[in-house]
Amino acid sequence: MFKALGDPVRLRLLSTIASHKGGEACVCELTGVFDLSGPTISTA
């Protein structure tokens, strides 16, 4: 668990999702924020 939370991309993902209304976000909303593909984001 600590290894996952130590990853900077995962921390940014968590922060971005938490800041969305209701604490949820679609992968399509996150692909523009990160330089990663949709499948990579959805498994992160």
mmCIF entry with sequence, helices, sheets and N, C-alpha, C, O atoms, coordinates in Angstrom:
data_MODEL
# 
_entry.id   MODEL 
# 
_entity.id                         1 
_entity.type                       polymer 
_entity.pdbx_number_of_molecules   1 
# 
_entity_poly.entity_id                      1 
_entity_poly.type                           'polypeptide(L)' 
_entity_poly.nstd_linkage                   no 
_entity_poly.nstd_monomer                   no 
_entity_poly.pdbx_seq_one_letter_code       MFKALGDPVRLRLLSTIASHKGGEACVCELTGVFDLSGPTISTA 
_entity_poly.pdbx_seq_one_letter_code_can   MFKALGDPVRLRLLSTIASHKGGEACVCELTGVFDLSGPTISTA 
_entity_poly.pdbx_strand_id                 A 
# 
loop_
_entity_poly_seq.entity_id 
_entity_poly_seq.num 
_entity_poly_seq.mon_id 
_entity_poly_seq.hetero 
1 1  MET n 
1 2  PHE n 
1 3  LYS n 
1 4  ALA n 
1 5  LEU n 
1 6  GLY n 
1 7  ASP n 
1 8  PRO n 
1 9  VAL n 
1 10 ARG n 
1 11 LEU n 
1 12 ARG n 
1 13 LEU n 
1 14 LEU n 
1 15 SER n 
1 16 THR n 
1 17 ILE n 
1 18 ALA n 
1 19 SER n 
1 20 HIS n 
1 21 LYS n 
1 22 GLY n 
1 23 GLY n 
1 24 GLU n 
1 25 ALA n 
1 26 CYS n 
1 27 VAL n 
1 28 CYS n 
1 29 GLU n 
1 30 LEU n 
1 31 THR n 
1 32 GLY n 
1 33 VAL n 
1 34 PHE n 
1 35 ASP n 
1 36 LEU n 
1 37 SER n 
1 38 GLY n 
1 39 PRO n 
1 40 THR n 
1 41 ILE n 
1 42 SER n 
1 43 THR n 
1 44 ALA n 
# 
_struct_asym.id          A 
_struct_asym.entity_id   1 
# 
loop_
_struct_conf.conf_type_id 
_struct_conf.id 
_struct_conf.pdbx_PDB_helix_id 
_struct_conf.beg_label_comp_id 
_struct_conf.beg_label_asym_id 
_struct_conf.beg_label_seq_id 
_struct_conf.pdbx_beg_PDB_ins_code 
_struct_conf.end_label_comp_id 
_struct_conf.end_label_asym_id 
_struct_conf.end_label_seq_id 
_struct_conf.pdbx_end_PDB_ins_code 
_struct_conf.beg_auth_comp_id 
_struct_conf.beg_auth_asym_id 
_struct_conf.beg_auth_seq_id 
_struct_conf.end_auth_comp_id 
_struct_conf.end_auth_asym_id 
_struct_conf.end_auth_seq_id 
_struct_conf.pdbx_PDB_helix_class 
_struct_conf.details 
_struct_conf.pdbx_PDB_helix_length 
HELX_P HELX_P1 AA1 PHE A 2  ? LEU A 5  ? PHE A 2  LEU A 5  1 ? 4  
HELX_P HELX_P2 AA2 PRO A 8  ? SER A 19 ? PRO A 8  SER A 19 1 ? 12 
HELX_P HELX_P3 AA3 LYS A 21 ? GLY A 23 ? LYS A 21 GLY A 23 5 ? 3  
HELX_P HELX_P4 AA4 VAL A 27 ? LEU A 30 ? VAL A 27 LEU A 30 1 ? 4  
HELX_P HELX_P5 AA5 GLY A 38 ? THR A 43 ? GLY A 38 THR A 43 1 ? 6  
# 
_struct_conf_type.id          HELX_P 
_struct_conf_type.criteria    ? 
_struct_conf_type.reference   ? 
# 
loop_
_atom_site.group_PDB 
_atom_site.id 
_atom_site.type_symbol 
_atom_site.label_atom_id 
_atom_site.label_alt_id 
_atom_site.label_comp_id 
_atom_site.label_asym_id 
_atom_site.label_entity_id 
_atom_site.label_seq_id 
_atom_site.pdbx_PDB_ins_code 
_atom_site.Cartn_x 
_atom_site.Cartn_y 
_atom_site.Cartn_z 
_atom_site.occupancy 
_atom_site.B_iso_or_equiv 
_atom_site.pdbx_formal_charge 
_atom_site.auth_seq_id 
_atom_site.auth_comp_id 
_atom_site.auth_asym_id 
_atom_site.auth_atom_id 
_atom_site.pdbx_PDB_model_num 
ATOM 1   N N  . MET A 1 1  ? 0.825   -1.186 0.000   1.00 0.00 ? 1  MET A N  1 
ATOM 2   C CA . MET A 1 1  ? 0.000   0.000  0.000   1.00 0.00 ? 1  MET A CA 1 
ATOM 3   C C  . MET A 1 1  ? 0.870   1.249  0.000   1.00 0.00 ? 1  MET A C  1 
ATOM 4   O O  . MET A 1 1  ? 0.587   2.196  -0.735  1.00 0.00 ? 1  MET A O  1 
ATOM 5   N N  . PHE A 1 2  ? 1.927   1.268  0.815   1.00 0.00 ? 2  PHE A N  1 
ATOM 6   C CA . PHE A 1 2  ? 2.794   2.448  0.866   1.00 0.00 ? 2  PHE A CA 1 
ATOM 7   C C  . PHE A 1 2  ? 3.520   2.664  -0.454  1.00 0.00 ? 2  PHE A C  1 
ATOM 8   O O  . PHE A 1 2  ? 3.762   3.803  -0.855  1.00 0.00 ? 2  PHE A O  1 
ATOM 9   N N  . LYS A 1 3  ? 3.866   1.574  -1.129  1.00 0.00 ? 3  LYS A N  1 
ATOM 10  C CA . LYS A 1 3  ? 4.534   1.693  -2.419  1.00 0.00 ? 3  LYS A CA 1 
ATOM 11  C C  . LYS A 1 3  ? 3.599   2.364  -3.435  1.00 0.00 ? 3  LYS A C  1 
ATOM 12  O O  . LYS A 1 3  ? 4.027   3.217  -4.213  1.00 0.00 ? 3  LYS A O  1 
ATOM 13  N N  . ALA A 1 4  ? 2.349   1.979  -3.418  1.00 0.00 ? 4  ALA A N  1 
ATOM 14  C CA . ALA A 1 4  ? 1.370   2.586  -4.329  1.00 0.00 ? 4  ALA A CA 1 
ATOM 15  C C  . ALA A 1 4  ? 1.175   4.063  -4.025  1.00 0.00 ? 4  ALA A C  1 
ATOM 16  O O  . ALA A 1 4  ? 1.065   4.875  -4.944  1.00 0.00 ? 4  ALA A O  1 
ATOM 17  N N  . LEU A 1 5  ? 1.132   4.416  -2.756  1.00 0.00 ? 5  LEU A N  1 
ATOM 18  C CA . LEU A 1 5  ? 0.937   5.813  -2.381  1.00 0.00 ? 5  LEU A CA 1 
ATOM 19  C C  . LEU A 1 5  ? 2.202   6.641  -2.540  1.00 0.00 ? 5  LEU A C  1 
ATOM 20  O O  . LEU A 1 5  ? 2.147   7.871  -2.521  1.00 0.00 ? 5  LEU A O  1 
ATOM 21  N N  . GLY A 1 6  ? 3.341   5.979  -2.697  1.00 0.00 ? 6  GLY A N  1 
ATOM 22  C CA . GLY A 1 6  ? 4.599   6.683  -2.893  1.00 0.00 ? 6  GLY A CA 1 
ATOM 23  C C  . GLY A 1 6  ? 4.845   7.079  -4.340  1.00 0.00 ? 6  GLY A C  1 
ATOM 24  O O  . GLY A 1 6  ? 5.777   7.830  -4.631  1.00 0.00 ? 6  GLY A O  1 
ATOM 25  N N  . ASP A 1 7  ? 4.021   6.583  -5.240  1.00 0.00 ? 7  ASP A N  1 
ATOM 26  C CA . ASP A 1 7  ? 4.163   6.897  -6.653  1.00 0.00 ? 7  ASP A CA 1 
ATOM 27  C C  . ASP A 1 7  ? 3.555   8.276  -6.925  1.00 0.00 ? 7  ASP A C  1 
ATOM 28  O O  . ASP A 1 7  ? 2.373   8.477  -6.646  1.00 0.00 ? 7  ASP A O  1 
ATOM 29  N N  . PRO A 1 8  ? 4.319   9.227  -7.458  1.00 0.00 ? 8  PRO A N  1 
ATOM 30  C CA . PRO A 1 8  ? 3.818   10.586 -7.673  1.00 0.00 ? 8  PRO A CA 1 
ATOM 31  C C  . PRO A 1 8  ? 2.589   10.655 -8.587  1.00 0.00 ? 8  PRO A C  1 
ATOM 32  O O  . PRO A 1 8  ? 1.694   11.470 -8.365  1.00 0.00 ? 8  PRO A O  1 
ATOM 33  N N  . VAL A 1 9  ? 2.550   9.799  -9.612  1.00 0.00 ? 9  VAL A N  1 
ATOM 34  C CA . VAL A 1 9  ? 1.393   9.810  -10.521 1.00 0.00 ? 9  VAL A CA 1 
ATOM 35  C C  . VAL A 1 9  ? 0.140   9.344  -9.785  1.00 0.00 ? 9  VAL A C  1 
ATOM 36  O O  . VAL A 1 9  ? -0.930  9.930  -9.945  1.00 0.00 ? 9  VAL A O  1 
ATOM 37  N N  . ARG A 1 10 ? 0.269   8.307  -8.991  1.00 0.00 ? 10 ARG A N  1 
ATOM 38  C CA . ARG A 1 10 ? -0.885  7.805  -8.243  1.00 0.00 ? 10 ARG A CA 1 
ATOM 39  C C  . ARG A 1 10 ? -1.362  8.832  -7.218  1.00 0.00 ? 10 ARG A C  1 
ATOM 40  O O  . ARG A 1 10 ? -2.564  8.968  -6.991  1.00 0.00 ? 10 ARG A O  1 
ATOM 41  N N  . LEU A 1 11 ? -0.446  9.540  -6.609  1.00 0.00 ? 11 LEU A N  1 
ATOM 42  C CA . LEU A 1 11 ? -0.838  10.588 -5.659  1.00 0.00 ? 11 LEU A CA 1 
ATOM 43  C C  . LEU A 1 11 ? -1.591  11.705 -6.362  1.00 0.00 ? 11 LEU A C  1 
ATOM 44  O O  . LEU A 1 11 ? -2.589  12.207 -5.846  1.00 0.00 ? 11 LEU A O  1 
ATOM 45  N N  . ARG A 1 12 ? -1.113  12.097 -7.545  1.00 0.00 ? 12 ARG A N  1 
ATOM 46  C CA . ARG A 1 12 ? -1.823  13.129 -8.311  1.00 0.00 ? 12 ARG A CA 1 
ATOM 47  C C  . ARG A 1 12 ? -3.200  12.634 -8.749  1.00 0.00 ? 12 ARG A C  1 
ATOM 48  O O  . ARG A 1 12 ? -4.174  13.386 -8.716  1.00 0.00 ? 12 ARG A O  1 
ATOM 49  N N  . LEU A 1 13 ? -3.277  11.360 -9.161  1.00 0.00 ? 13 LEU A N  1 
ATOM 50  C CA . LEU A 1 13 ? -4.568  10.779 -9.536  1.00 0.00 ? 13 LEU A CA 1 
ATOM 51  C C  . LEU A 1 13 ? -5.539  10.822 -8.359  1.00 0.00 ? 13 LEU A C  1 
ATOM 52  O O  . LEU A 1 13 ? -6.688  11.239 -8.505  1.00 0.00 ? 13 LEU A O  1 
ATOM 53  N N  . LEU A 1 14 ? -5.072  10.393 -7.209  1.00 0.00 ? 14 LEU A N  1 
ATOM 54  C CA . LEU A 1 14 ? -5.906  10.387 -6.013  1.00 0.00 ? 14 LEU A CA 1 
ATOM 55  C C  . LEU A 1 14 ? -6.384  11.794 -5.678  1.00 0.00 ? 14 LEU A C  1 
ATOM 56  O O  . LEU A 1 14 ? -7.559  11.997 -5.373  1.00 0.00 ? 14 LEU A O  1 
ATOM 57  N N  . SER A 1 15 ? -5.491  12.750 -5.734  1.00 0.00 ? 15 SER A N  1 
ATOM 58  C CA . SER A 1 15 ? -5.835  14.135 -5.437  1.00 0.00 ? 15 SER A CA 1 
ATOM 59  C C  . SER A 1 15 ? -6.842  14.684 -6.448  1.00 0.00 ? 15 SER A C  1 
ATOM 60  O O  . SER A 1 15 ? -7.801  15.360 -6.076  1.00 0.00 ? 15 SER A O  1 
ATOM 61  N N  . THR A 1 16 ? -6.617  14.388 -7.719  1.00 0.00 ? 16 THR A N  1 
ATOM 62  C CA . THR A 1 16 ? -7.517  14.869 -8.776  1.00 0.00 ? 16 THR A CA 1 
ATOM 63  C C  . THR A 1 16 ? -8.903  14.268 -8.629  1.00 0.00 ? 16 THR A C  1 
ATOM 64  O O  . THR A 1 16 ? -9.904  14.974 -8.754  1.00 0.00 ? 16 THR A O  1 
ATOM 65  N N  . ILE A 1 17 ? -8.970  12.982 -8.366  1.00 0.00 ? 17 ILE A N  1 
ATOM 66  C CA . ILE A 1 17 ? -10.272 12.314 -8.204  1.00 0.00 ? 17 ILE A CA 1 
ATOM 67  C C  . ILE A 1 17 ? -10.983 12.833 -6.960  1.00 0.00 ? 17 ILE A C  1 
ATOM 68  O O  . ILE A 1 17 ? -12.186 13.091 -6.989  1.00 0.00 ? 17 ILE A O  1 
ATOM 69  N N  . ALA A 1 18 ? -10.245 12.984 -5.879  1.00 0.00 ? 18 ALA A N  1 
ATOM 70  C CA . ALA A 1 18 ? -10.838 13.467 -4.624  1.00 0.00 ? 18 ALA A CA 1 
ATOM 71  C C  . ALA A 1 18 ? -11.394 14.884 -4.772  1.00 0.00 ? 18 ALA A C  1 
ATOM 72  O O  . ALA A 1 18 ? -12.353 15.245 -4.091  1.00 0.00 ? 18 ALA A O  1 
ATOM 73  N N  . SER A 1 19 ? -10.803 15.682 -5.649  1.00 0.00 ? 19 SER A N  1 
ATOM 74  C CA . SER A 1 19 ? -11.264 17.058 -5.812  1.00 0.00 ? 19 SER A CA 1 
ATOM 75  C C  . SER A 1 19 ? -12.507 17.164 -6.702  1.00 0.00 ? 19 SER A C  1 
ATOM 76  O O  . SER A 1 19 ? -13.145 18.216 -6.739  1.00 0.00 ? 19 SER A O  1 
ATOM 77  N N  . HIS A 1 20 ? -12.857 16.100 -7.414  1.00 0.00 ? 20 HIS A N  1 
ATOM 78  C CA . HIS A 1 20 ? -14.063 16.095 -8.234  1.00 0.00 ? 20 HIS A CA 1 
ATOM 79  C C  . HIS A 1 20 ? -15.301 15.997 -7.336  1.00 0.00 ? 20 HIS A C  1 
ATOM 80  O O  . HIS A 1 20 ? -15.249 15.462 -6.228  1.00 0.00 ? 20 HIS A O  1 
ATOM 81  N N  . LYS A 1 21 ? -16.383 16.515 -7.834  1.00 0.00 ? 21 LYS A N  1 
ATOM 82  C CA . LYS A 1 21 ? -17.643 16.451 -7.101  1.00 0.00 ? 21 LYS A CA 1 
ATOM 83  C C  . LYS A 1 21 ? -18.013 14.994 -6.839  1.00 0.00 ? 21 LYS A C  1 
ATOM 84  O O  . LYS A 1 21 ? -18.049 14.182 -7.764  1.00 0.00 ? 21 LYS A O  1 
ATOM 85  N N  . GLY A 1 22 ? -18.280 14.674 -5.611  1.00 0.00 ? 22 GLY A N  1 
ATOM 86  C CA . GLY A 1 22 ? -18.646 13.317 -5.235  1.00 0.00 ? 22 GLY A CA 1 
ATOM 87  C C  . GLY A 1 22 ? -17.450 12.382 -5.096  1.00 0.00 ? 22 GLY A C  1 
ATOM 88  O O  . GLY A 1 22 ? -17.622 11.208 -4.769  1.00 0.00 ? 22 GLY A O  1 
ATOM 89  N N  . GLY A 1 23 ? -16.238 12.885 -5.341  1.00 0.00 ? 23 GLY A N  1 
ATOM 90  C CA . GLY A 1 23 ? -15.049 12.052 -5.208  1.00 0.00 ? 23 GLY A CA 1 
ATOM 91  C C  . GLY A 1 23 ? -14.916 10.998 -6.280  1.00 0.00 ? 23 GLY A C  1 
ATOM 92  O O  . GLY A 1 23 ? -14.243 9.987  -6.082  1.00 0.00 ? 23 GLY A O  1 
ATOM 93  N N  . GLU A 1 24 ? -15.564 11.229 -7.436  1.00 0.00 ? 24 GLU A N  1 
ATOM 94  C CA . GLU A 1 24 ? -15.495 10.279 -8.541  1.00 0.00 ? 24 GLU A CA 1 
ATOM 95  C C  . GLU A 1 24 ? -15.141 11.015 -9.819  1.00 0.00 ? 24 GLU A C  1 
ATOM 96  O O  . GLU A 1 24 ? -15.499 12.180 -9.995  1.00 0.00 ? 24 GLU A O  1 
ATOM 97  N N  . ALA A 1 25 ? -14.436 10.332 -10.708 1.00 0.00 ? 25 ALA A N  1 
ATOM 98  C CA . ALA A 1 25 ? -14.084 10.903 -11.995 1.00 0.00 ? 25 ALA A CA 1 
ATOM 99  C C  . ALA A 1 25 ? -13.992 9.784  -13.025 1.00 0.00 ? 25 ALA A C  1 
ATOM 100 O O  . ALA A 1 25 ? -13.583 8.665  -12.713 1.00 0.00 ? 25 ALA A O  1 
ATOM 101 N N  . CYS A 1 26 ? -14.370 10.096 -14.230 1.00 0.00 ? 26 CYS A N  1 
ATOM 102 C CA . CYS A 1 26 ? -14.267 9.158  -15.344 1.00 0.00 ? 26 CYS A CA 1 
ATOM 103 C C  . CYS A 1 26 ? -12.838 9.200  -15.884 1.00 0.00 ? 26 CYS A C  1 
ATOM 104 O O  . CYS A 1 26 ? -12.181 10.240 -15.830 1.00 0.00 ? 26 CYS A O  1 
ATOM 105 N N  . VAL A 1 27 ? -12.366 8.083  -16.398 1.00 0.00 ? 27 VAL A N  1 
ATOM 106 C CA . VAL A 1 27 ? -11.026 8.041  -16.984 1.00 0.00 ? 27 VAL A CA 1 
ATOM 107 C C  . VAL A 1 27 ? -10.904 9.079  -18.087 1.00 0.00 ? 27 VAL A C  1 
ATOM 108 O O  . VAL A 1 27 ? -9.844  9.682  -18.255 1.00 0.00 ? 27 VAL A O  1 
ATOM 109 N N  . CYS A 1 28 ? -11.976 9.294  -18.841 1.00 0.00 ? 28 CYS A N  1 
ATOM 110 C CA . CYS A 1 28 ? -11.938 10.270 -19.931 1.00 0.00 ? 28 CYS A CA 1 
ATOM 111 C C  . CYS A 1 28 ? -11.669 11.683 -19.419 1.00 0.00 ? 28 CYS A C  1 
ATOM 112 O O  . CYS A 1 28 ? -11.153 12.516 -20.164 1.00 0.00 ? 28 CYS A O  1 
ATOM 113 N N  . GLU A 1 29 ? -12.011 11.969 -18.160 1.00 0.00 ? 29 GLU A N  1 
ATOM 114 C CA . GLU A 1 29 ? -11.745 13.278 -17.569 1.00 0.00 ? 29 GLU A CA 1 
ATOM 115 C C  . GLU A 1 29 ? -10.298 13.393 -17.100 1.00 0.00 ? 29 GLU A C  1 
ATOM 116 O O  . GLU A 1 29 ? -9.802  14.503 -16.907 1.00 0.00 ? 29 GLU A O  1 
ATOM 117 N N  . LEU A 1 30 ? -9.627  12.286 -16.918 1.00 0.00 ? 30 LEU A N  1 
ATOM 118 C CA . LEU A 1 30 ? -8.272  12.286 -16.379 1.00 0.00 ? 30 LEU A CA 1 
ATOM 119 C C  . LEU A 1 30 ? -7.185  12.197 -17.448 1.00 0.00 ? 30 LEU A C  1 
ATOM 120 O O  . LEU A 1 30 ? -6.045  12.587 -17.197 1.00 0.00 ? 30 LEU A O  1 
ATOM 121 N N  . THR A 1 31 ? -7.520  11.691 -18.637 1.00 0.00 ? 31 THR A N  1 
ATOM 122 C CA . THR A 1 31 ? -6.493  11.506 -19.658 1.00 0.00 ? 31 THR A CA 1 
ATOM 123 C C  . THR A 1 31 ? -5.908  12.827 -20.125 1.00 0.00 ? 31 THR A C  1 
ATOM 124 O O  . THR A 1 31 ? -4.750  12.863 -20.540 1.00 0.00 ? 31 THR A O  1 
ATOM 125 N N  . GLY A 1 32 ? -6.668  13.915 -20.073 1.00 0.00 ? 32 GLY A N  1 
ATOM 126 C CA . GLY A 1 32 ? -6.149  15.222 -20.469 1.00 0.00 ? 32 GLY A CA 1 
ATOM 127 C C  . GLY A 1 32 ? -5.234  15.825 -19.424 1.00 0.00 ? 32 GLY A C  1 
ATOM 128 O O  . GLY A 1 32 ? -4.407  16.679 -19.746 1.00 0.00 ? 32 GLY A O  1 
ATOM 129 N N  . VAL A 1 33 ? -5.366  15.397 -18.184 1.00 0.00 ? 33 VAL A N  1 
ATOM 130 C CA . VAL A 1 33 ? -4.571  15.936 -17.086 1.00 0.00 ? 33 VAL A CA 1 
ATOM 131 C C  . VAL A 1 33 ? -3.208  15.259 -17.019 1.00 0.00 ? 33 VAL A C  1 
ATOM 132 O O  . VAL A 1 33 ? -2.217  15.882 -16.637 1.00 0.00 ? 33 VAL A O  1 
ATOM 133 N N  . PHE A 1 34 ? -3.161  13.989 -17.391 1.00 0.00 ? 34 PHE A N  1 
ATOM 134 C CA . PHE A 1 34 ? -1.941  13.198 -17.280 1.00 0.00 ? 34 PHE A CA 1 
ATOM 135 C C  . PHE A 1 34 ? -1.435  12.804 -18.664 1.00 0.00 ? 34 PHE A C  1 
ATOM 136 O O  . PHE A 1 34 ? -2.219  12.675 -19.604 1.00 0.00 ? 34 PHE A O  1 
ATOM 137 N N  . ASP A 1 35 ? -0.154  12.617 -18.783 1.00 0.00 ? 35 ASP A N  1 
ATOM 138 C CA . ASP A 1 35 ? 0.453   12.184 -20.029 1.00 0.00 ? 35 ASP A CA 1 
ATOM 139 C C  . ASP A 1 35 ? 0.482   10.658 -20.072 1.00 0.00 ? 35 ASP A C  1 
ATOM 140 O O  . ASP A 1 35 ? 1.523   10.043 -20.305 1.00 0.00 ? 35 ASP A O  1 
ATOM 141 N N  . LEU A 1 36 ? -0.691  10.065 -19.842 1.00 0.00 ? 36 LEU A N  1 
ATOM 142 C CA . LEU A 1 36 ? -0.832  8.609  -19.824 1.00 0.00 ? 36 LEU A CA 1 
ATOM 143 C C  . LEU A 1 36 ? -2.072  8.234  -20.608 1.00 0.00 ? 36 LEU A C  1 
ATOM 144 O O  . LEU A 1 36 ? -2.979  9.051  -20.762 1.00 0.00 ? 36 LEU A O  1 
ATOM 145 N N  . SER A 1 37 ? -2.124  7.000  -21.109 1.00 0.00 ? 37 SER A N  1 
ATOM 146 C CA . SER A 1 37 ? -3.301  6.530  -21.833 1.00 0.00 ? 37 SER A CA 1 
ATOM 147 C C  . SER A 1 37 ? -4.407  6.147  -20.854 1.00 0.00 ? 37 SER A C  1 
ATOM 148 O O  . SER A 1 37 ? -4.156  5.943  -19.666 1.00 0.00 ? 37 SER A O  1 
ATOM 149 N N  . GLY A 1 38 ? -5.627  6.053  -21.362 1.00 0.00 ? 38 GLY A N  1 
ATOM 150 C CA . GLY A 1 38 ? -6.775  5.679  -20.533 1.00 0.00 ? 38 GLY A CA 1 
ATOM 151 C C  . GLY A 1 38 ? -6.600  4.356  -19.815 1.00 0.00 ? 38 GLY A C  1 
ATOM 152 O O  . GLY A 1 38 ? -6.865  4.277  -18.615 1.00 0.00 ? 38 GLY A O  1 
ATOM 153 N N  . PRO A 1 39 ? -6.154  3.295  -20.520 1.00 0.00 ? 39 PRO A N  1 
ATOM 154 C CA . PRO A 1 39 ? -5.962  2.015  -19.840 1.00 0.00 ? 39 PRO A CA 1 
ATOM 155 C C  . PRO A 1 39 ? -4.918  2.080  -18.724 1.00 0.00 ? 39 PRO A C  1 
ATOM 156 O O  . PRO A 1 39 ? -5.073  1.416  -17.699 1.00 0.00 ? 39 PRO A O  1 
ATOM 157 N N  . THR A 1 40 ? -3.868  2.865  -18.909 1.00 0.00 ? 40 THR A N  1 
ATOM 158 C CA . THR A 1 40 ? -2.852  3.004  -17.880 1.00 0.00 ? 40 THR A CA 1 
ATOM 159 C C  . THR A 1 40 ? -3.423  3.698  -16.655 1.00 0.00 ? 40 THR A C  1 
ATOM 160 O O  . THR A 1 40 ? -3.140  3.302  -15.524 1.00 0.00 ? 40 THR A O  1 
ATOM 161 N N  . ILE A 1 41 ? -4.220  4.725  -16.875 1.00 0.00 ? 41 ILE A N  1 
ATOM 162 C CA . ILE A 1 41 ? -4.832  5.450  -15.758 1.00 0.00 ? 41 ILE A CA 1 
ATOM 163 C C  . ILE A 1 41 ? -5.819  4.571  -15.014 1.00 0.00 ? 41 ILE A C  1 
ATOM 164 O O  . ILE A 1 41 ? -5.846  4.577  -13.784 1.00 0.00 ? 41 ILE A O  1 
ATOM 165 N N  . SER A 1 42 ? -6.636  3.812  -15.745 1.00 0.00 ? 42 SER A N  1 
ATOM 166 C CA . SER A 1 42 ? -7.659  3.012  -15.084 1.00 0.00 ? 42 SER A CA 1 
ATOM 167 C C  . SER A 1 42 ? -7.082  1.880  -14.238 1.00 0.00 ? 42 SER A C  1 
ATOM 168 O O  . SER A 1 42 ? -7.753  1.388  -13.331 1.00 0.00 ? 42 SER A O  1 
ATOM 169 N N  . THR A 1 43 ? -5.855  1.464  -14.518 1.00 0.00 ? 43 THR A N  1 
ATOM 170 C CA . THR A 1 43 ? -5.249  0.403  -13.720 1.00 0.00 ? 43 THR A CA 1 
ATOM 171 C C  . THR A 1 43 ? -4.310  0.945  -12.658 1.00 0.00 ? 43 THR A C  1 
ATOM 172 O O  . THR A 1 43 ? -3.819  0.194  -11.816 1.00 0.00 ? 43 THR A O  1 
ATOM 173 N N  . ALA A 1 44 ? -4.059  2.250  -12.697 1.00 0.00 ? 44 ALA A N  1 
ATOM 174 C CA . ALA A 1 44 ? -3.141  2.845  -11.713 1.00 0.00 ? 44 ALA A CA 1 
ATOM 175 C C  . ALA A 1 44 ? -3.765  2.914  -10.408 1.00 0.00 ? 44 ALA A C  1 
ATOM 176 O O  . ALA A 1 44 ? -3.148  3.383  -9.453  1.00 0.00 ? 44 ALA A O  1 
# 
